[in-house]
Amino acid sequence: QLQLQESGPGLVKPSETLSLTCSVSGGSISSSDYYWAWVRQPPGKGLEWIANFFYSGSTFYNPSLKSRVTISVDTSKNQFSLKLISVTAADTAVYYCARQGGSSWVNGWFDPWGQGTLVTVSS
Amino acid sequence: EIVMTQSPATLSVSPGERATLSCRASQSVSSDLAWYQQKPGQAPRLLIYGASTRATGIPARFSGSGSGTEFTLTISSLQSEDFAVYYCQQYNNWMYTFGQGTKLEIK
């Protein structure tokens, strides 16, 4: 059974860099079968797609975050990571990693999801 | 950006009754629409994709319909575990967007 687990600091200072890792078990991120993604949710608010990637290197970023976001992949550890620079309080959210429905961006539904990790931006 | 608008924001329904949740897209998304259920402190769970295809393990009381710009999630007979927040999401455009959610509460 596929499982995803987010990890990283729960507190980041304003203007610094948020770094999170998603560890995947029960499946390979270098499989040609699926896209993988990051989604976030500010406390008490709705969901926002951040970015996704395919093992071949195809990557899509939300235009509202594109200038600050990078996804990287470590296939040897079966992990992928999110880096968000120059954070502000508006970046405070629960961050989720997820697998998409297939091998194209048009398979854009998310299933399953990790449990999520809360990142607070505060001095 | 395709804007997804859900209505109502809050829906009060009694257990055993039917619940109907709506989602509207600002432009056509064909059938590229998913529905999720989220309970407090939990990650969202995929219910429906392709506007009407139930995800693995989702009970038959959940059904989705619609295409283009108007979509509906129907829960035929509400169980206690169904009271949660529901989100729709479009993936017709590579910039995926979600609705703001409908909270389904016990009447």
Interface residues (C-beta under 8 A of the other chain):
Chain A: G46 L47 E48 W49 F60 N62 P63 Y96 G101 W105 V106 N107 G108 W109 F110 D111 P112 W113 G114 Q115 G116
Chain B: E1 D32 A34 Y36 Q42 A43 P44 R45 L46 Y49 A55 Y87 Q89 Q90 Y91 N92 W94 M95 Y96 T97 F98 G99 Q100 G101
